[in-house]
Amino acid sequence: MSLSGLKALLLSIGEWIRFHLAGKLGLTFQDISRGISAGAFDMAALALLLFGLFRGSQAYMDARYDLPVTIQETVLKWAIVSDYIARSVDIPREVPLVLWFKENSMQAMNPANCTGIMGTYDLVRSGARPCFTPGPISDREVGAQLLLGAQEYKKRCPEITYWTHDPDTIRKCYLAYNAGVGAAARLDPTQSAYVMNNYDAAHTNMIYSDIELGTVRVTQLGAWPAHLAFQSLIIGRLDGEAMPVTAAIVDTRNRLWDSFWAIVSGADMLNSQAAMEFPGHRDIGDQSCLGIPHTGRPSLRPNRNPVTETPILTQDVHGCSYGLPGVDISSSNRSALLQSPMPGEVTTYTDRWYNSTIRIENDEWIVWLLHPRTYLIAEGEVRRGQAVGVMGAVGNATGPHVHYTIYDKTNQIFVDPSLFLP
């Protein structure tokens, strides 16, 4: 085994022990099971790294965010360790990588000013941390600094959790990490180049002021578009193309993890008949794209709420204007499991609006579930009531929910999903 392979193996073993076994002895069976299972999945994924199977692909990334191949490779190489750290600190899983990208362009090099790859100016200057040795650093030192950055991020934004999807909260936390808690309390993150640069046409080549750089016009991605790009790289799917080996491994690990923990946590994954209240008077605007559904075979008809736990209607029928009319359903559990409303053939992909999507089709109906954080099923046949994902806010969404759409293949028209809910 090569020296780099041995280092990667030691890193995987060390991180597993550090974040999953340390402190677990003497705790509940669930805690121990959780640590062992996560470690097993991650060890398998990292073991494949030794054989050179982790490779980035420029074709994998959507054209919206142009990440160099070397950055993609680094993101995919460190995605598992970043997830370890994020879970242990309780912040979103992409955050450690975004902080590294923003501070040092994902180079395993400490700069000459003693700040380390994660910045941490105030820690060094206050004496809380010694000067970081300038120059190349080892994988273990990278891991240690990722953890340090994650802890500082959580300290400055304690309200955030691993399951946070709300863009406003995440953006505010990035600003707090960069500029301090006081600045984040009084400033608008959408005006910060650190947070928003190159997010869209209105946030391009923004002016950035820094204690080291002074005032400059920047071209690098801000933290929020970088967060979305990394998220897309890790959990997104290629439309009509084979998923790169790296992404397949990371995705399989995440789906297994979420599925396992839902089971040991006692979540009802199957056959949930969760009911949901609709208002007595429904103001659903333009219904020109909706039609009357056919009756069809009961065995094929959608008849389950896709959200399995305490479903809440957050927006009635909308979406005629962009060709995907449906209702928005959330839950008091921001990471509720999603189930298939009917039997059929399932596919998963990212649509042109950057929404993660679960599409299920049988002989009479097609349903779409948008924005899932995680897919829990491989493409293929799915049963009615089978768990298919975890509710999220991936894509054009302001908070965790599902946009639920139903298409009647017999009458060739979209229909009101309220007619198909328990």
N, C-alpha and C positions, 0 to 999 in steps of 0.2 A: 504494500500500500504506500502511496506517495505521501510526502510530508503534508501537502495540502489536504489530502484525504484524511490523514490521521487527525489533523487539526479540526476538520469539520466534524469528524466522529466525536472527538473529545468535547467540542462545543455542544453538539446535540445532547450528549449524555449529561454534561454539566448543567445546561439550561433546563433539562427535564427534572433533574434532581433539585435544582434551585427553586423552580417555580411550581413543581407539582408534588414532590415528596417531602421537602423540608416543611416541618410543622404539621404534617398530616397525621403522623402517628398519634394515636390516642383520641382522634376525632371520630366522627360518625362514619358509618359504612358508606354513605353517599359521598362524603368528602374524599374518602380513600378511593372509592370507585372512580370518582371524577378525575382525580389526579392520575391514577394508573391508566385509565382509558385515554385521556388526552396525551399522556406521555407515550403510550404505545402507538397511537396514530401519528404523532409528530416524529417519533423515532423512525418509523417506517418511511415517512416522507423525507426526512433528512438523510436517511441511509441512501436513498436514491440519488441524492446530491453527490455522493462520493463517486458515482459511476457516470457523472457528467450528463444526467438527464434533465437538469434544470437549465432551460434555455429560454431566453426572451424571444419575442417575435414582433417585428415592427408591424406586420399585418394584423397582429392581434389587437393593437390599440386603435380605437376610433380616431378618425382624423381630427376630431374636435381638439384634442390635446396631443401635441406632438412631443412625445417623450423619446429621447434617443435610446437606441437598443441597449447601450450599457446601463442606462438607468432602469430600463425594464428588467434586465437581468438581475440587477441588484435588488430591486423590489421583490422579485420572485424568490431569489435566494434567501432573503431575510424575512419573508412574509410569516413563516411559522414562528420564528423567534419573536417577531413583533407581536404576534397574537399571544404568545406566552406572556410577554411583558404587559400588554394591554389588559389581559384578564387579571393579572396579579395586582395591577394598579387601579383597575376599573375605569378605563377610558376606551374610546373606540379603537378598533384594532389597527386602523391605518395610521393613527397619530404618531407613534414613534418614528415610522418611516418618513412621514411628512416633515417632522421636525429635523430629521437628519438631512433630508433633501434641501430644506430651506437654509440650514446653517452651513452645510459643507458640500452641497451638490452630490451627496452620497459617495464621497471620497473617504476612504479609511486613512485619512491624514489629519493630524492635529496641526492647525495653523501656527504661525510663528508668534502669535500674540498671547499664548498661554490659555486660550479659551476652550480648546477641545472641539471635537466635531459637532457638538450640540450647542455651541455658543457658550452659555452659562457665564456671561461677563460678570454679573453681580456676585456669583458664588466665589469666583476667583478673587475678585477685588475686595470682597468683604472678609476674605481669609477663611471662609467656610470650606473651600477646596484649595488644595495646593495647585500650583501651576501645572497644566497638562504639558507633558513632554512633546515639543514640536516634532513633526515627522510622521512616518507610517506607524500604524498601530495594528495590533493583532485582532483576530476575530473576537476573542474574549473581551478585549478592551472596547471594541465596538459594541458588544452586547451590554457591557457595563454602562457605557455612555447612553445607549438607548434607554436603559432603565432609569438613569439619572434624569434624562430629558422628560420621560414619562411621569416621573414623580413630581418634577417641577410643574409640569402641565396640570396635573391633578391638584397640586397644592394651590395653584393660582385660580383654579376653576373647580372647586369641590363638588359642584352640583352635577357635573357631567358623569356619565357611567359608560360601561362597555356597550350598553344597548342604546345609547343616545343616537337619534337620527336627525333631530331637529337642526336644520342648517344654521339658524340664528344663534343657537347655543354653541355649536361647534365653532362658528366663525368668531364669536365673542371670546371663546376660550383660546383660540389661536392668537388673537390680539392681546389677551392677558399674558400669555406666555412670552410674547415678543416685547410688549411695551409696559407690562405691569398691570396689576389689579386696578390701580387708580385710573390709569389711562383707559382701560377697557370699560370702566364704569361711566366715563363721561364722553368717550369717543364712539363714532359709528364705524363698526368693522368694515362696512362696505366702502368706506373712504380710505381704507388702509391698503397700500401697495403690498405690504407683507401678506395680507389676507386675500386680496381679490385680484391682483394683477393678472391680466390675460384670461379672466373668466368669460368675458364677452366683449363686444365692441365698445361698450361704455367704460370698461376697465382695462385699458391697454396702455402700456408704457407709462405707468403711473409714477409719480414722484414719491421717493422714499427717503426718510431721514433716519440716520443711524449714528450711534455714538462713535463707531469705528469708521464708517464709510462717509459720513457727512450726508449731504443731500444729493441724491442721484436719481436719474431716470432709469427705471429697471425694465428688463425684458424677460426675466425668469418668471415661471408660473408662481402665483401666490399660493398660500397654504390651502385655501379652499378649492381652487381648481386642481391643485396637486392631489388633494384628498379624494376628489371625485375620480381623477385619472387613476390613482392607485387602487381605489375601490373597484373601478371598472376592470382594471388589469387582473385583480385577484379573483373577483367573483363573476365578472361578465362572461358572456358567451359569444362566440362568433356566429353570425347568421350564415348558415349554409356552408360553413367551413369546419374542419376538424379542430377541436380545441388543442392547443399546444400541451405537450406532456406535463410541463410545469403547472399550468393552470388546472389541468385535470386532477393532478395530485393534490394541489391545495384545495380545490373545490370539493373533492371526495372527502378529504380530511374534515373540512368544515361541515359538510352535510352529515357525516357520521357522528361528529361531535354533537351537533345540535339535536340530532335524532336520539342519540344515547341519553343526553342529559334531560331531554323532555320525558323520556321513559322513566329514568330513576327519580325525577322530580314529581312523578305521579300525574303528569299532564294527560288528559284524555285525547289521544291522538286520532282515534278512529270513531267514525259514526256519530259525531256530535250533532245533535239536532237543535243547536243554539237558536233561540228565537230573537227577533229584533223588532222594535217598535217603529212604525212609520207614522208621521204626523197625520191627524185627521184631515187636514186640508194640505194637499201637496202642491207646491209651486215649483213645477219642473220645467217651466219655460217652453222652448221650442221642442215639440215632439215630432217634427216632420220626418225624422229618420226612423221613427219607431213604428212597428206594425203589430197586427194581431197574431199571436202565436198559434200554430196548429196544436192539436191535442197530442198526437203521436203515441208511441209506446211508452208506458210508465217505466219500463226497465231502462230506457235511455234518457228520459227527461231529467234535467237538473232539478234537484229538490232539497239541496242542503245549503246552508249558509257557508260560504268558504272560510269564514272566521269562526274558529271553534270555541272561543272563550268570550263571553259577555260582549257580543257584537254591538256596535253603536253606529247608527247612520250619521255620517258627518257631512254628506252632500248628496242630495237627491239626483235624479237623472240629469246628466250633462254630458257633453262630448260630441253632440251631433256635428258641430263645426269642424272637428278634426277626425271624424269617421270612426269613433270608437265610443259610442254612447254607453253609459253605465252609471252605477252608483258607487260612492265611496263609503267603505265600511272600516271602522277602526275598532278598538277594544280598550278596556281598562288595563289590559296586559299589553304593553307596547311591543312585546315579542311573542304574541299569540301564534299558535300553530295554524296553518292553513290546510284545508282538506279539499279533496276533489268533490264538486257538487254532483258529479255523474261519472259513469264509466266511460272510458275512451282512450284515445292515443294522446300522450302528453309530449310536448316539445317545450324547450326553454331557450330563450334568446334575449338579446337587448334590442329594443326597437329603435326607430330613428329619432325618437325623443329621449334616448338614453335611459328608458325605463326597463328594468329587469322584468321579464314577462314569463308567465306560465300559461301555455295555450293547450286546451284539451278539446279533442274533437271525436265525435262518434258519427253514426250514419245520419243523425237528425239535427244535432246541435253542435255549436262551437262556443266555448267559454274562454274568456281571458281573465287572468288575475295579474295585476300590475304591481310593481314596486317591492316584491319579496326581497328580504335581506339574504335569505339562503334558500336554495333548492334542496328538498329532502328526498328526491326521487330521480332516478336516471330516466332518460327519455325512453318511451315505450308504453306498454299498456298500464292503465291505472284503474283501480276499483273505485266505486262510489264510497266516499267517506275515508279514503286513504290519505294519510298525511303527505302533502306535496311541497310544503315550504314553511318559512317563518316570516311573519309579517314584517315589513320594513318600509323604507322611504327612499329606495334607490331610484334615481332618475328625477323626473319633474314632480317632486313631492315636497311638501313642507313639514310633514310629520308621518309617523308610521300609520299606514292604512293600506287597504286594497281597493283598487279601481276594478269593479266587477262588471263585465260585459257579457251579454248572451246574444248569439246570432242563430236564427231559425233557418236551417238549410232548406227545409221543405218549402217555406213561404218566401225564402230569400230576403229576409228583412231582420234588422235588429229589433229586439223586444225589451220591454220593461222588466228588469230583474226582480222587481218587487212581486211579480206574479209567480215567481219560482222559489220564494224564500219561505221557510216554515213560520 
